[in-house]
Amino acid sequence: MKIAGLDVGKTSVDVCVLSSDELTEVSELKDFARSYKPLKLKTRAEDIELLLSLEVDFYVLEPTGCYSYTWCDIFEKYDRAYKLASPTRVRNYAKYQGIINKSDRNDCVAITAYSLDNAHKSNAFLKAERVEIREMFLSLRSTVKSRNPLENRLGQRLGREVPELLKTFEQLYRSWLEPPSAMLFSLAGLPIEDRKDQYKSRREKMIANTIGIGITKHTRDMAEQLIRFQEMELGLEEQLEDELKTECYQPYIRVFNRFKMPKKIQAAILSRIYPIEDYLDEDAKPRIEYVISKTGKRSKRDRSEAAFKLSLGMGKILHQSGNKTSWKAGGAQYARTALWQYIKTIIVIQRRKSNQKDLIPILEEAYRPHPMTVIEGVMTSQPWENQPLINKLSEESGDTFEVSKLRLHYEFQPVGKKGDRRVSATAGKACRMLYKQLIQLPNTQLGRGH
């Protein structure tokens, strides 16, 4: 087997071509990396032609940004096989091989050697679908973060210029796939095309007769800029909407819908966990280990679930040195934030709006004489594991079984847990529930082979 590993830069790429036989003959990869002279190519037609002429089984590169995606597009255009290696795994592999210094030459050698050593492992490489949806989600997230300061500043200016509109402006919320608000067009002094603005005359009257100083040109310019930001968000949402309709994602979407997850949250989770079979063994079963505790007790560990939780930022990483032991949050922060936002909005805030805050204790009290239920062979009295109670709440509220279970979990957290700690605990519960439902999907639905 022969592989070309690419370390991509802004305007150039370093290429290491290595075969499995040549790697076997290398005694120290660190020494080889020092002496190896990579092929350095520019982003120009003749160098691209040279790269494509290499006789290799496939190319490997890290998906580190827009620069690398350019080369992915080239490989797809000319029908060349390529794979995506995890930057974290490659870096850890390089350190294991004694390559401490980070340079273009060292990186392309490490990418190639890692790929040759792990070519037979399907989960050693990232799936292109996951990378594509992650890029779309992060682009949308970046646009929203850039828009927020502008929106806040515009609200502050309205407080002086047209205070009558401030409360309405602060309550503006653009839902998924909705166009920018008509109010922004009025503030910017722009006409609305293809839409009716039923509050136009009322709003214009407020602006004309305001007790404030009136809308300034700077405010109109800011409103116009905010419209442009929301149009950018809308375009990215439309791209994500089309991507989420891809056939290979449909089994996952059906599970997410049972949790009433918004599309943006679905995209964030898919960008981390697709495909679910990467977390399972060759028989599509969870990877189970048995460990012996200090007391001699034999305990079961679901390593697949642990890896799943870590991918979504809900796992913990142990740091132990001497007498100091601590656990720190690990995994992708943006996925952890997405789960937290899901719990806060769908499970907590909507629960208050539907008066379930009062309904849940009443139902729990009705089931208190018979609280015990069996979960995986173990008796438990936790309200969120009591299936008759969950079913009753689901029936009364019209929500799914999964949403009702999470609302019970949030409601009956220990007294010591308040605010964000309760949200985080319920986010962890949602993560475990997602894992258990996703691994139950038949192999034919998981998209094995994508």
Buried (B, 14 or more C-beta within 10 A) or exposed (E): BBBBBBBBBEEBBBBBBBBEEEBEEBEEBBEBBBEBEBBBBEBEEEBBEEBBEBEBBBBBBBBEEEBBBEBBEBBEEEEBEBBBBBBEBBBEBBEEBEBEEEEBBBBBBBBBBBBBBBBEEEBBBBBBBBBBBBBBBBBBBEBBEEBEEBBEEBBEBBEEBBEBBBEBBEEBEBEEEEBBBBBBBBBBBBEBEEEEBEEBEEBEEBBEEBEBEEBEEEBBEBBBBBBBBBEBBBEBBEBBEEBBEBEBBEBBBEBBEBBBBBBBBBBBBBBBBBBBBBBBEEEBEBBEEEEEEEEEEEEEEBEBBBBBBBBBBBBBEEEEEEEEEEEEEBBBEBBBBBBBBBBBEBBBEBBEEBEBEEBBEEBBEEBEEEBEBEEEEEEBEEBBBBEEBBEBBBEBBEBBBBBBBBBBBBBBBEEEBEEEEBBBBBBBBBBBBBBEBBBEBEEEBBBBEB
